[in-house]
Amino acid sequence: CHGKDGLSRDPEAPNLAGLSALYLEKALLDYKKGMRQDRRMSLIAQALSKEQIQDLAAWYAAFEVSVKAPDI
């Protein structure tokens, strides 16, 4: 849903590329513990080990994202 490169092709799934590893890890742990709910992520997170969560968070955090301010 979020894409291997962290750039979502699904309008219901946010981009993850370049987000903080700490934020991503906490979000995944919250889904796993049931403290955060989403019909897809809650199921996916249940099957992940702590190491897999850390690896996924590090993977998406490692992408460099650039932004361009709109011309005004």
Secondary structure, 3 states (H helix, E strand, C coil): CCCCCCCCCCCCCCCCCCCCHHHHHHHHHHHHHCCCCCCCHHHHHHCCCHHHHHHHHHHHHCCCCCCCCCCC
